[in-house]
């Protein structure tokens, strides 16, 4: 809590419109950092949440750490598992590079990671160098061998990992915690938004509870953006010229209670988008993110069922979703902050949705103070959030832009007609030259969201090398010394994933 000459530097009363994971994450962070603020969260029992965002980046570790919530407190209650990275089958047709794994990185990868960078640089020059990223990183081997990224031999060893979880259960866990700490929860439907003469929000009108006023409002009302977009008329900038997917279909499937649990999301390219599979402790979360320009909802559902080999089953529950991909121009405007889907959405290919929720709220808490001009605060804050979102967008767009699939008009359009930013264009142009690429990475280091290892992994993992080096690579053994080194670390330090979860 910050004060200046006795003046509290935060709002006295905050009302959050909407629950779900975004709403309760925002409530948790605000309640923790501003314990003297009166916080109310209004949510409707008649409006469902999206509830299919079941993966995270390592950034979520810091969320729980900052709130002093131990893994054994929340993970079993949310059927959570560990996540070491994302597997991308079928995105490339380059020989030997039809699939790759994007791991989370740690200090254990320094030696083998540098070797990977050197191999990739050599292969870009046409030299066969075994530059597939799957053999150079510890988290890749952890996932492939169904290990937990938690060392029992070295308790102080901390490597990057994310989580898989039931999004609905996580929201409920955070809700119960917030209520125990004194947050006021109103179950009601918001029927309107009242504005002051200066354009600020004065109150939310509700069906049963009347007008709910506050000094500041958080918009967690999902894609409709009831406060930020509808009441305050903040412009929404679509990303449809670079990201073509606008729909999804989700299905939950059972899993064998004794089968190994991989610590990875699997994101498989299909005819008109990609399918995810997320292993929870009790089931799989599955879905298909696709473009309705190339396939309709019924066709997408059928293709997903065939992909999962469940097309013969009739009693599977299916959820269809429409996605609004893009962002608002201003996330903090007047006395309102948009969080979650109300502020924007980038499709879940790298599971960044909760990272953006967390980043937005944490940056707001750091930026807000009552003793300064809010216009200046808002400008800096909105610029930071927009840079983060656009950096994530650029990395997501890269997956589509560099694909080499030849059997689908969808993938051809992604490759040939996606609009890309100047920053991404500069990186892709520089990739072919080892020194230029390093120079470009250094030049953009202050604005990149994904750093050097991730850019090498995606571009090398997709097989963006000269054709002669790819043909030679067919005969190269993949049992490299680097892989053996990583395996030795994994076998020595990390336990079985399922067994470790059972002891949480």
C-alpha positions in Angstrom: 0.0 0.0 0.0 1.5 3.4 -1.1 0.7 6.7 0.5 1.9 10.2 -0.1 1.6 12.8 2.7 -1.3 10.8 4.1 -3.1 10.6 0.7 -4.2 7.1 -0.3 -2.9 6.5 -3.8 -5.6 4.1 -4.9 -9.4 4.2 -5.4 -11.6 4.0 -2.3 -14.2 1.8 -3.9 -13.9 -0.6 -6.9 -16.6 -2.5 -8.7 -15.8 -5.4 -11.0 -18.4 -6.2 -13.6 -18.2 -9.9 -14.5 -16.6 -13.0 -12.9 -14.9 -15.9 -14.6 -11.2 -16.4 -14.4 -10.4 -12.9 -15.5 -12.8 -11.3 -13.0 -11.5 -13.3 -10.0 -7.9 -13.0 -11.0 -8.4 -9.2 -11.1 -10.2 -9.3 -7.8 -7.4 -11.4 -6.2 -4.6 -9.0 -7.3 -6.5 -5.8 -6.3 -7.5 -7.2 -3.0 -3.9 -8.3 -2.3 -2.2 -5.1 -3.3 -4.9 -2.7 -2.0 -6.2 -4.4 1.1 -8.1 -1.2 2.3 -10.1 -0.8 -0.8 -13.7 -1.8 -0.8 -14.1 -4.2 -3.7 -17.4 -5.5 -5.1 -17.8 -8.1 -7.9 -21.1 -8.3 -9.8 -21.7 -11.4 -11.8 -24.8 -12.9 -13.4 -26.0 -16.5 -12.9 -27.6 -16.2 -16.4 -24.4 -15.6 -18.3 -22.0 -18.4 -18.8 -18.2 -18.0 -19.1 -16.1 -19.2 -22.0 -14.4 -21.7 -19.6 -12.1 -23.4 -22.1 -8.9 -21.5 -21.4 -7.1 -24.4 -19.6 -3.4 -23.6 -20.2 -1.0 -21.0 -19.1 2.5 -19.6 -19.5 5.1 -19.7 -16.7 3.9 -16.1 -15.8 1.1 -17.7 -13.8 3.6 -19.1 -11.3 4.3 -15.6 -10.2 0.6 -14.9 -9.7 0.3 -17.7 -7.2 3.7 -16.9 -5.6 2.8 -13.2 -5.1 -0.5 -14.2 -3.5 1.3 -16.8 -1.3 -0.9 -19.6 -2.7 1.0 -22.9 -2.6 0.6 -25.5 -5.4 -0.8 -28.1 -3.0 -3.6 -25.6 -2.1 -5.0 -25.0 -5.6 -3.7 -27.6 -8.0 -5.7 -30.7 -6.7 -8.8 -28.6 -6.4 -8.6 -27.6 -10.1 -7.4 -31.0 -11.5 -4.3 -29.1 -12.5 -1.2 -30.6 -14.1 2.2 -29.1 -15.0 3.0 -27.8 -18.4 6.6 -27.8 -19.8 5.7 -26.4 -23.3 3.6 -26.9 -26.4 3.9 -29.6 -29.1 3.1 -28.5 -32.7 2.5 -31.6 -34.9 1.6 -31.2 -38.6 2.4 -27.5 -39.1 5.2 -28.1 -41.6 5.9 -30.4 -44.5 9.6 -29.9 -44.5 11.4 -33.3 -44.2 12.3 -34.0 -40.6 10.5 -30.9 -39.4 6.9 -32.0 -39.5 6.6 -31.4 -35.8 8.4 -29.5 -33.1 8.2 -28.7 -29.4 8.2 -25.1 -28.0 9.6 -25.6 -24.4 9.8 -23.2 -21.5 13.4 -22.3 -21.0 15.7 -22.4 -17.9 19.3 -22.0 -16.8 19.6 -25.8 -17.3 19.5 -25.1 -21.1 22.3 -22.6 -21.3 25.0 -25.0 -22.7 22.8 -27.1 -25.0 20.8 -24.0 -26.0 23.9 -22.2 -27.3 24.8 -25.4 -29.2 21.3 -25.3 -30.8 21.8 -21.7 -31.8 25.1 -22.5 -33.5 23.6 -25.6 -35.3 20.7 -23.4 -36.6 23.1 -20.8 -37.8 25.1 -23.4 -39.7 22.1 -25.0 -41.2 20.8 -21.6 -42.4 24.0 -21.5 -44.4 23.2 -24.8 -46.1 25.3 -27.1 -43.8 23.5 -30.1 -42.4 23.7 -29.6 -38.7 20.9 -31.4 -36.9 19.2 -28.2 -35.9 15.9 -29.5 -34.9 15.1 -27.9 -31.5 13.6 -31.0 -29.9 17.0 -32.3 -28.9 18.5 -29.4 -27.0 16.1 -28.4 -24.1 15.4 -30.1 -20.8 11.7 -29.3 -20.7 11.2 -31.1 -24.1 12.6 -34.3 -22.5 10.6 -33.7 -19.4 7.4 -33.6 -21.4 8.2 -36.5 -23.7 8.9 -38.7 -20.7 5.9 -37.6 -18.6 8.0 -36.1 -15.8 7.1 -33.3 -13.5 9.3 -30.1 -13.8 9.9 -30.2 -10.0 13.1 -31.5 -8.7 13.0 -33.6 -5.5 16.7 -33.9 -5.2 17.4 -30.2 -5.5 14.6 -28.3 -3.7 16.0 -24.9 -4.7 16.1 -25.7 -8.4 13.5 -23.5 -10.1 12.8 -24.0 -13.8 10.1 -22.4 -15.9 6.9 -24.2 -16.3 3.2 -23.4 -16.7 0.0 -25.2 -15.8 -3.0 -27.0 -17.2 -6.2 -26.6 -15.2 -10.0 -26.6 -15.2 -10.8 -22.9 -15.8 -14.1 -23.1 -14.1 -12.7 -24.7 -11.0 -9.8 -22.2 -10.9 -12.3 -19.3 -11.0 -14.3 -20.9 -8.1 -11.1 -21.4 -6.1 -10.1 -17.7 -6.4 -13.7 -16.7 -5.7 -13.9 -18.6 -2.5 -10.6 -17.1 -1.4 -11.6 -13.6 -2.2 -14.9 -14.0 -0.3 -13.0 -15.3 2.8 -10.9 -12.1 2.6 -13.9 -9.8 2.6 -14.8 -9.1 -1.0 -18.5 -8.4 -1.7 -20.1 -10.6 -4.3 -23.4 -9.6 -5.9 -25.2 -12.1 -8.1 -27.3 -10.0 -10.4 -27.7 -8.9 -14.0 -26.3 -5.6 -15.1 -29.0 -3.7 -17.0 -27.3 -0.5 -17.8 -24.4 1.8 -17.1 -24.8 5.4 -15.8 -22.3 8.1 -16.8 -21.3 11.3 -15.2 -21.3 14.6 -17.1 -17.5 14.3 -17.6 -18.0 10.8 -19.2 -16.8 8.8 -16.2 -18.9 5.8 -15.1 -21.0 6.6 -12.0 -22.9 3.4 -11.4 -23.9 0.0 -12.8 -27.7 -0.5 -12.8 -28.7 -4.0 -11.9 -32.0 -6.0 -12.1 -32.5 -6.7 -8.4 -29.8 -4.7 -6.5 -30.4 -1.2 -7.9 -27.5 1.1 -8.8 -24.0 0.0 -7.7 -21.7 2.9 -7.6 -17.9 3.1 -7.2 -14.9 5.3 -7.8 -13.4 2.9 -10.3 -14.8 0.1 -12.5 -13.2 -3.1 -13.9 -14.8 -4.5 -17.1 -14.7 -8.3 -17.1 -17.9 -8.7 -19.2 -16.3 -10.7 -22.0 -16.4 -10.1 -25.7 -19.4 -7.7 -25.4 -17.3 -5.2 -23.4 -20.3 -3.8 -21.7 -18.4 -0.9 -20.0 -15.3 -0.2 -22.1 -16.8 -0.7 -25.6 -20.6 -0.2 -25.2 -20.8 2.5 -22.5 -17.5 4.4 -23.1 -17.3 3.8 -26.8 -13.6 2.8 -26.9 -12.7 1.6 -30.4 -11.9 -2.0 -31.0 -9.1 -2.8 -33.5 -9.6 -6.1 -35.2 -6.7 -8.4 -36.0 -8.7 -10.3 -38.7 -6.3 -9.2 -41.4 -3.5 -11.2 -39.8 -5.3 -13.9 -37.8 -8.1 -15.5 -39.7 -9.5 -17.8 -37.1 -12.8 -16.6 -35.6 -14.5 -19.8 -34.2 -13.9 -22.7 -32.0 -15.5 -26.0 -30.9 -14.6 -27.6 -27.6 -15.1 -31.2 -26.4 -14.0 -32.9 -23.1 -13.0 -36.5 -23.2 -12.1 -39.0 -20.5 -8.7 -40.4 -19.8 -7.4 -43.6 -18.3 -6.8 -42.9 -14.6 -3.6 -44.9 -14.7 -2.1 -43.6 -18.0 0.9 -41.3 -18.0 0.2 -37.6 -18.0 2.3 -35.6 -20.4 3.4 -32.1 -19.4 2.5 -30.4 -22.6 -0.3 -29.0 -24.7 -0.6 -30.6 -28.1 -1.6 -28.2 -30.9 -2.2 -30.1 -34.1 -2.7 -28.4 -37.5 -6.0 -29.5 -39.1 -7.6 -28.5 -42.4 -8.7 -25.0 -41.5 -7.0 -24.3 -38.2 -5.6 -26.3 -35.3 -6.8 -28.6 -32.6 -5.7 -28.5 -29.0 -5.4 -31.3 -26.4 -4.8 -30.4 -22.8 -4.1 -33.2 -20.3 -5.8 -32.5 -16.9 -5.5 -34.9 -13.9 -9.0 -36.3 -14.6 -9.7 -35.7 -18.3 -8.6 -34.1 -21.6 -9.7 -30.7 -22.8 -9.9 -30.7 -26.6 -10.9 -28.2 -29.2 -10.6 -26.9 -32.7 -9.8 -23.3 -33.5 -10.8 -22.5 -37.1 -11.8 -20.0 -39.7 -15.5 -20.0 -40.6 -14.5 -18.7 -44.1 -13.2 -22.2 -44.9 -15.3 -24.6 -42.8 -18.6 -24.3 -41.0 -19.4 -25.3 -37.4 -20.8 -28.8 -38.2 -17.8 -29.6 -40.4 -15.4 -28.4 -37.7 -17.1 -30.5 -35.1 -17.0 -33.6 -37.3 -13.3 -33.0 -38.2 -12.4 -32.6 -34.5 -14.3 -35.8 -33.6 -12.5 -37.7 -36.3 -9.2 -36.3 -35.1 -10.0 -37.5 -31.6 -11.4 -40.8 -33.0 -14.7 -40.3 -31.2 -17.0 -39.7 -34.3 -18.9 -42.9 -33.4 -20.0 -41.5 -30.0 -23.3 -39.7 -29.7 -23.3 -38.6 -26.0 -20.3 -36.3 -26.2 -21.0 -32.7 -25.0 -19.9 -30.1 -27.6 -19.5 -26.4 -27.1 -19.3 -24.0 -30.1 -17.8 -20.5 -29.7 -17.3 -17.4 -31.7 -14.1 -15.4 -31.2 -13.5 -11.7 -31.5 -9.8 -11.3 -32.2 -8.2 -7.9 -31.7 -7.9 -5.4 -28.9 -9.4 -2.1 -27.7 -7.3 1.1 -28.4 -7.4 2.0 -24.7 -7.6 -0.6 -21.9 -7.7 2.1 -19.2 -10.1 4.9 -20.1 -11.9 7.4 -17.8 -12.4 5.5 -14.6 -12.7 2.1 -16.2 -10.1 -0.7 -16.8 -10.9 -3.5 -19.3 -9.5 -6.9 -18.3 -9.8 -10.2 -20.2 -11.9 -10.7 -23.3 -13.4 -7.2 -22.9 -10.0 -5.7 -23.6 -9.2 -8.0 -26.5 -8.3 -11.6 -27.4 -5.6 -13.3 -29.3 -6.4 -16.9 -30.2 -5.1 -19.4 -27.6 -2.3 -20.9 -29.6 0.4 -20.1 -27.0 -2.0 -19.9 -24.1 -1.4 -16.2 -23.4 -4.9 -15.1 -22.3 -4.3 -15.3 -18.5 -0.8 -13.8 -18.9 -2.4 -10.7 -20.5 -5.0 -10.6 -17.7 -2.3 -10.7 -15.0 0.0 -8.3 -16.9 -2.9 -5.8 -17.3 -3.9 -5.7 -13.7 -0.4 -5.7 -12.3 0.6 -2.9 -14.6 -2.5 -0.9 -13.6 -1.7 -1.3 -9.9 1.8 0.0 -10.5 0.6 2.9 -12.7 -2.4 4.1 -10.7 -2.0 6.9 -8.1 -4.3 9.6 -7.1 -1.7 12.3 -6.9 -0.9 12.4 -10.6 -2.6 13.3 -13.8 -4.5 10.2 -15.0 -4.2 11.2 -18.6 -0.4 10.8 -18.4 -0.7 7.6 -16.4 -3.2 6.1 -18.9 -1.1 6.9 -21.9 2.0 5.1 -20.6 -0.1 2.2 -19.3 -2.1 1.7 -22.5 1.1 1.9 -24.6 2.7 -0.9 -22.4 -0.4 -3.1 -22.7 -0.7 -2.6 -26.4 3.0 -3.4 -26.9 2.5 -6.6 -25.0 -0.6 -7.6 -27.0 1.0 -6.8 -30.3 4.2 -8.7 -29.4 2.1 -11.8 -28.6 0.2 -11.3 -31.8 3.4 -11.2 -33.9 4.6 -14.5 -32.5 1.2 -16.1 -33.0 1.1 -14.8 -36.6 4.5 -16.3 -37.2 3.1 -19.9 -36.9 0.8 -19.3 -39.8 3.0 -17.1 -41.9 5.9 -19.7 -42.1 3.7 -22.8 -42.5 4.6 -25.1 -45.4 1.4 -27.0 -45.7 0.3 -27.6 -49.3 -3.0 -29.4 -49.0 -5.4 -26.7 -47.9 -6.5 -23.3 -49.2 -6.7 -22.1 -45.6 -3.0 -22.7 -45.0 -2.1 -21.1 -48.3 -4.0 -18.0 -47.4 -2.3 -17.9 -44.0 1.1 -18.1 -45.7 0.4 -15.7 -48.6 -2.2 -13.1 -47.4 -1.7 -12.5 -43.7 -0.7 -8.9 -42.9 2.3 -8.7 -40.7 3.9 -5.9 -38.7 7.1 -4.1 -39.6 8.8 -5.7 -36.6 7.8 -9.3 -37.6 8.7 -8.6 -41.3 12.2 -7.4 -40.3 12.8 -10.6 -38.2 11.6 -12.9 -40.9 13.7 -11.2 -43.5 16.8 -11.3 -41.3 16.4 -15.0 -40.4 18.3 -16.3 -43.5 21.5 -14.5 -42.4 22.9 -15.6 -39.0 24.5 -12.2 -38.2 21.6 -10.1 -39.4 19.1 -12.1 -37.4 21.1 -11.7 -34.2 21.4 -8.0 -34.9 17.6 -7.7 -35.4 16.9 -9.6 -32.2 19.2 -7.2 -30.4 17.6 -4.2 -32.1 14.1 -5.3 -31.0 15.0 -6.6 -27.6 13.1 -3.8 -25.8 9.8 -4.5 -27.6 9.9 -8.3 -28.1 7.6 -10.3 -25.9 9.1 -13.6 -27.0 12.8 -13.7 -26.7 15.7 -15.2 -28.6 15.2 -18.9 -27.8 11.5 -18.8 -28.8 12.3 -17.2 -32.1 15.0 -19.8 -32.9 12.7 -22.6 -31.9 9.7 -21.6 -34.0 11.7 -20.8 -37.2 14.1 -23.8 -36.9 11.3 -26.0 -35.7 9.3 -25.2 -38.9 12.3 -26.2 -41.0 13.1 -22.7 -42.4 16.4 -23.9 -43.9 17.8 -24.3 -47.4 16.5 -27.3 -49.2 19.8 -29.0 -49.5 20.4 -29.0 -45.8 16.9 -30.5 -45.2 17.6 -33.4 -47.7 20.9 -34.1 -46.0 19.2 -34.0 -42.6 17.2 -37.1 -43.3 20.4 -39.2 -42.8 21.5 -37.5 -39.7 21.1 -39.3 -36.4 18.8 -37.4 -34.0 20.4 -39.0 -30.9 22.7 -36.1 -30.3 25.0 -35.5 -27.4 22.8 -32.6 -26.4 19.8 -34.8 -26.1 21.7 -37.3 -24.0 22.9 -34.5 -21.8 19.3 -33.3 -21.3 18.1 -36.8 -20.7 20.7 -37.4 -18.0 19.5 -34.2 -16.2 15.8 -35.3 -16.5 16.4 -38.9 -15.2 18.6 -37.6 -12.3 16.4 -34.7 -11.1 12.7 -35.0 -12.1 10.1 -37.5 -10.8 7.2 -39.1 -12.6 4.5 -36.5 -13.2 1.5 -38.6 -12.1 3.2 -39.7 -8.9 4.3 -36.2 -8.1 0.7 -34.9 -8.6 -0.7 -37.5 -6.3 1.6 -36.3 -3.5 0.5 -32.6 -3.7 
